[in-house]
Amino acid sequence: MKTATVRDVQHHFNRIVQWTESGEDVQITRRNKPIVRLVAINTAPEKTAALDFYQRALDLWKTTSASLSELIIEEREERI
């Protein structure tokens, strides 16, 4: 874990963001006492979530020959 002071954050914010983007946790200190920990958010898209939605939709509407997009449009029209 890397350490930065509040002053470092004020003057070198881009460098600290680069540290977190590269996977480092950054501990921010004030007067040598830790006050904040920065951790990067995992921004990698989850492909499984999209696949799960697609599979669930197919399971729900598998008795029809219409495409998935046609079924979604049809469902939306019913709500309006």
URZIPE-V627430 format. One line per field, one symbol per residue. phi: phi as a letter, one per 40 degrees, with the letter a starting at -180 (. if undefined). A space follows every 10 residues. Layout:
BEGIN
phi = ???
END
This chain:
BEGIN
phi = .cbbcdcdcc cbddccccdc cchccbcbbb fgbcbabcbc cccccccccc cccccccccc bccbcccccc cccccccccc
END
